[in-house]
Amino acid sequence: MSILLKGDKDYSAFIRDIKSKIQAAQIKASVSVNRELLQLYWEIAELIVEKQKCATWGDGFLVQMAKDLRHEFPGMKGFSHSNLQYIKRWYLFYSKDITNYGTGCSTIGQQPVVQLPEADTLQNVERLVPHLKWPRAVDQLLQIPWGHNLVIISKCADVEEALYYVTKTIENNWSRSVLTHQIEGGLFRREGKAITNFKTTLPKPQSDLALQTIKDPYNFDFLTIRDKHDEKELEDALVGQVTKFLLELGAGFSFIGRQYKLTVDDDDFYIDLLFYHVKLHSYVVVELKAVKFKPEFAGKLNFYVSAVDGQLKTEQDNPTVGILICKSKKKTVVEYSLKDVHKPIGVSEYMITQNLPDEFKSSLPSIEEIEAELGDVSHGAHRGHGGKDEK
């Protein structure tokens, strides 16, 4: 009977459906456990801060508190002295703007202690500090793992920057390592900063989404390349590190190809890099320039975007977007160059803070060069075995 069931398509489909439901339930359970744990952390931190305003115990009481909690709950993690300090720091980080409400306010270390109303604390915070969008801000914090929260408060300068990375983590399902990379790379300061004509060439909300997909500058520190490199060297290096390049571009980019060939009236043209953006639902043409921006660059990119719209874009796709990434630019020159361009184009710079000395080659050999060398070795080996050309 079991053999017959395994070969039954309806039964296989039934099992797949059950598996998907179980997996979905497991994910929901994990999210629920995380939310309850972080809600507990928030409430514990609030009680600690409130008690320290009235008692004379000082921070030293956290050591004893950690011992007592671990004794009472030996199977529960998260009550070490260091984690209690982090819990308190986490709470103060997001609520430090709420000061001098009610009576009495002291400092712990050099940070202001939050004085909140005694009743309905969380419900009243939104009224007191509307710029934090409370309680939505707290709700967002509860949606990401505790380790992610610790990375954010350890590396972000203020609440605005922190909430930006909280939101991005939720939207993109970032791992902790990716989150750390994005914070250290300064994504908060670079996203949406490129000079574009998106507002005049794209409808809302696509124009806003397109702007969010572009950074300025792009950080190419993962490349090993000379300071005096050309476009080909830059392109070779980026394609050689395509995984890191896609991470720097951001979520949603799917790499289609390099030197992508388009034929227009029997003439061949080659796009440096072609992508498809799954959130924009549009092709993205990327042109690389290892020099300062020139007005003619915009015209060439405009042509490529038009050609992709004419030859690749379908009815299901949104308008193609062009991104020009250059060594440097002047704002007014770029703005004038894009003013009368009717295709959506953005212009950004790239930065590489560490370069190889000019006497070194900027990248590893190309695939073609490696294949050619291996081919020569292979032919030489065959000649050797055949007795010819041996000395």
NORFENZI-V417426 format. One record per pair of residues at least 24 apart in sequence whose C-alpha atoms are under 6 Angstrom apart, sorted by the first residue. I is the first residue (numbers start at 1). J is the second residue. D is the distance in Angstrom with one decimal. If there is no record, write none. Layout:
I,J,D ; I,J,D
//
This chain:
35,142,4.9 ; 38,142,5.7 ; 45,87,5.9 ; 45,88,4.8 ; 148,176,5.7 ; 190,215,5.0 ; 190,216,5.0 ; 191,215,4.3 ; 194,347,5.8 ; 194,348,5.2 ; 195,346,5.6 ; 195,347,5.4 ; 196,345,5.7 ; 196,346,4.1 ; 197,344,5.9 ; 198,344,5.3 ; 201,344,5.4 ; 216,348,5.0 ; 216,349,5.9 ; 217,348,5.8 ; 217,349,4.7 ; 217,350,4.9 ; 218,350,4.4 ; 219,350,5.9 ; 219,351,5.2 ; 220,351,5.9 ; 220,352,5.3 ; 221,352,4.9 ; 225,355,5.6 ; 225,356,5.6 ; 225,362,3.9 ; 225,363,5.9 ; 226,355,5.0 ; 226,356,4.6 ; 226,357,6.0 ; 226,358,5.5 ; 226,362,4.9 ; 227,355,5.4 ; 230,290,5.5 ; 231,289,5.7 ; 231,290,5.4 ; 237,363,5.9 ; 252,277,5.1 ; 252,278,5.1 ; 252,279,5.8 ; 253,277,4.6 ; 281,317,5.4 ; 281,318,5.7 ; 282,317,5.3 ; 282,318,4.9 ; 282,319,6.0 ; 282,320,5.3 ; 283,320,4.8 ; 284,320,5.8 ; 284,321,4.8 ; 284,322,5.6 ; 285,322,4.7 ; 286,323,4.8 ; 286,324,5.9 ; 287,324,4.9 ; 288,325,5.1 ; 288,326,6.0 ; 289,326,4.5 ; 290,326,5.7 ; 290,327,5.0 ; 291,327,4.9 ; 292,327,5.3 ; 292,328,4.5 ; 292,329,5.5 ; 293,329,4.9 ; 295,337,5.3 ; 321,345,6.0 ; 323,347,5.9 ; 325,349,5.3
//
